[in-house]
Amino acid sequence: MNVKLSVLTAGVLFFTGQAVLAQKQSDTISKETKIEEVVVLGYSKTSTKAKSTTSSVTVGAETLENRPNISVLNSIQGTAPGIVVNSASGSPGSGKFNILIRGLSSLNGSTDPLYVVDGVITSGSQFRNLNSYDIETFSILKDAQATAIYGNRAANGVVVITTKSGRFNSGLRISYDGLTSFSTMPKPDYNMSSGRQLLQIQKNYGGGFAAANNLTQSQIDNWEVDTDWRKQFTQVGVSQQHNLSITGGGENLNNFLSLGYLDSEGTIKSTDFKRFTLRNNLSGKSKDGRLTFGTILGLGYSKRSQLDDETNTGISGNVIQNPLFGSVLSPSYVIPSPYANGQELYNAIGQNSAGNRQWVLQDNINGGIQNRFTELSISANANVNYKLTDYLSIGNRTGIEYKEYERIFARSPLGYLSISVAAGQGAKYGGFEQFNTTQDLTFNNITNISFNKAFGDHNISAGAYMDYIKAHVMNNTQTQNGLNPLQWSFGAGTGYIPFNPDTPNIYRPTATASKVTAGTLAYFGTLDYDYKDKYGVSGVIRRDGSYRFLPANRWETFWSVAARWNIDKEDFMANSGFRLLKLRASIGTTGNQNLGIAANNANPLALLPNNFLDLYSGGSSYQNLLGYSFVNLSNPYLVWEQVKQSNLGLDFNYKGIIEGSVDYYQKRTTRMFNDLQKSAVTGIYTIRGNDGVLDNKGIEGLIRFNAIRNDNTRLSIFANAAYNSNKIVSMSNENLSGDVVNAIGGPASQYQLYTYVGVDQADGQQLFLDANGNTTKSPVAADRKLTGKSPYAKFTGGFGFNFQHKGWFLDTLFSFQQGGYSYDNLYSWVMNPAYAGININVSSDLLNAWTPENTNTDVPALRANNAGREGSSDRFLYKTDFIRLKNVSLGYNFTKDQLGNLPVRGIKLFVQAENLYTWTDWIGFDPEPVTTYSLNVYPNPRTVSVGVNVDF
């Protein structure tokens, strides 16, 4: 269902399923047909759909509620054209998301959109502590007219989130929502070997356990152990959500209060997420209506157990430390670990971790590695607006966002890895514990004066604003090396081994700290003119200042202009049946000051704060004397990235039966953040500067067909789609030395690889094409070719239907993407016979490898002379196209009459599924993550839920 927030001619607005209803003073409920859809814009501005000049789309509360997703971003995929949402991790509460609005706007700077919650800019991007049940609307601002009002931080688009509020004269209303979910991890289609098959491959290859132990064919054929390692590392994740909300309002005050609790198990053992949220939104007005005010308070506390790979990229390919590989690469001819703890395991295998990876990984998830991430978030703001006259108002909104992150990571002294490392160092005690704490406070103050007056057929609205943001980010890290297993308790600070100067490299603790103060200031004005509801012109001009640049480059001006023509208002359209037919156009600029891509959970304002300064680092040098070295070489010419965008759009609504919009846009990024080559005389080879031009062009559209609309039955069919073409126009420092490059004339992150053409039937070696198109078995770097392929899909979108018959409802949402590629690293591993030789499980497809007796095959010989050359070829480069049944929901709404004397207004019971089925040629875990190399993937789970909504 996609019911958007609407303005009705009388009474109080609220949602009941798919119909928008108005509550009149007589407390009776009647259907209201005269509605005007509200478009949510920047800085708490709104407009009607008919008068808006922007390209934007709004997703309503009904799309976000009753979903098992921890982050609201998971629920947006496929719902709106122009915004691409890909979850890069299925770990509960993960902040790994790839969010793009109208393509990739920067090669090295931040590509995340700007997020605004209740009118205040937020530093967050993962929203793990924002309860989706508290959200009223989720609006995506796309073109320059919609985003230029946010100037320096809107180059990648803007997402405006508005939370729920009470209604005036509405009485008390209590709602309870409960959801229980069951999640499973999808399986890759690699045809992994059974115990006997892996032993056979090892025997054929002449390496690994089978060869080392000279297993006979009879022993292999009768081998009894065939462990399903999926059962050892994964589980059915059980989750539950409970939400209670209380709303009410009198003549001059209304309030919305909500409490939420969520408990979610991950599909990989040892991962989970728990969250508690509280929100209170109070709104009020004076008796004469001139003064309006509000306060918003949102609290969230979450705790999650996560894998080390979530923040440690150093183990992304480590088959001994990363449990993500356990269910696939563990040898199936080995039994699960029979050892109770890491000490027993070490007593049995000693330092031979490489030969017993599967047991080490089991020890890791059973407590050998512990990783807990907690987040406390406080979001609060107060707003006031006063009408000086009927057409002149002044207002202010002041808000703070405080987040405190703490990550506690430990290698338990009882774990195998700690014991093994300690033994290698000759230390009695092993293990270490690390505390990493970040405190992030962002202050936002917005003051405005607005003018709105009608002069006959003319209406003018104007506003002047000042926007001030200040951020304070502090981080400290403390690490203790050496833990006594008899006293140590995770996170308690106990069992620490004292530092001993006689052994300075064993139990030495470390501590680091950093502090960044960041800020921006902006002045801007807006102007909207309307004539007879037929023609409209809008404009924004904004002057931005940022702390990131030298004073000479600190200020930048951004702007936009837009116009619309409501064709349906013309006399010649009087009997056409069009309720809306509007042509609009816009052009404008926005900027990007975020010089890099912030890490998960990090405030982008605090990233690379001193790039225009020469920075030195002090430390011990020759003969342990104090010395200094360059950390950053300044670039006094560093300036903003700038994005200029033009847009042409059409909105339509024919008799309420068919409605939608179509947009065409062109977006050019200039002065891209890039590394500039410099003389090495300073010891620094590159500095961050501005270089290059990047283009994005595309078309996007959405349509809804309201096929059936009567008292008992409603059926709506909808679809949205977007096409984006990304191209690097110019860049002085083109580097074509790698497998993934940014080449002029091609898309960002383009694969540059050898062309793989198959297997030589004469000797089983791999065949490639050289630079001249001839086959070769020994390609060189010059033979690599630009493929025109990148991880970014060209086509994205979604479709589905909403069906309602009496109390029954059935809703579906499909999402899709087409045109993206990813190199399937994990598949290349399981197709590598050398991995079987070191007792790692591989695909049973290797049983069909080339031999003199089996020449008609596409699998190279197990001992092919050119094995390994495929790593820089397109042999394992695959499309990530998919169509996914993202969500399906079936349920029944009980009416008050059906409930009789029960003290409730309504009950809804439903069952729903998330990521139920995916149609794709991708054979790995999950085609959704946008990544050049698909290796370290926590797959997005398949989830089935049952739920209930009760209104009192």
ABEGO torsion letter per residue (X at the ends): XBBBBBBBABEBBBBBEABBBBBBAAGBBBBBABBBBBBBBBGGBBBBAAABABBBBBBBAAAABGBABABAAAAABGABBGBBBBBABABBGBABBBBBBGEBABAABBABBBBBBGGBBBABAAGAABBAAABABBBBBABAAAAAAAEAAAAAEBBBBBBBBBBBGAEBBBBBBBBBBBBBBBBBBAGBBBAAAAAAAAAAAGBEAAAAAGBBAAAAAABABBBBAAAAABBBBBBBBBBBBBBBBBAABBBBBBBBBBBBBBABBGBBBBBBBBBBBBBBBBAAGABBBBBBBBBBBBBBBBBAAAABAAAAABAAABAAAAAAABBAABBBBABABAAAAAAAAEABAAAAAAAAAAAAAAGABBBBBBBBBBBBBBBBBBBABAABBBBBBBBBBBBBBBBBBBBBAABAAAAAAAAAAGBABBEBBBBBBBBBBBBBBBBBBBBBBBBEABBBBBBBBBBBBBBBBBBBBBBBBEBBAAABBBGAGBGBBBBBAABAAAABBBBBBBBBBBBBBBBBBBBBBBBGGABBBBBBBBBBBBAABBAAAABBBBBBBBBBBBAAABAAAAAAGBABBBBBBBBEBBBBABABBBBBGBBAAABGAAAABBBBBBEBBBGGBBBBBBABBBBAABBBBBBBBBBBBBBBBBGGABBEBBBBBBBBBBGBBBBBBBBAAAGBABBBBBBEBBBBBBBBBBBBBBABBBAABBBBBBBBBBBBBBBBABBABBBAABABBBBBGBBBGBBBBBBBAEBBAAAGBBBBBBAAGBBBABBBAAABBBAGBBABBABBEBBEBBBBBEABBBBBBBBBBBGBBBBBAAAAAAABAAAAAAGBBBBAAAAABBBAABABBABBBAABAABGAAAABAAABBBABBBBBABBBBBBBBBAAAAEABABABBBBBBBBBGABBBBABABABAABBBABBABBBBBBBBBBBBBBBBX
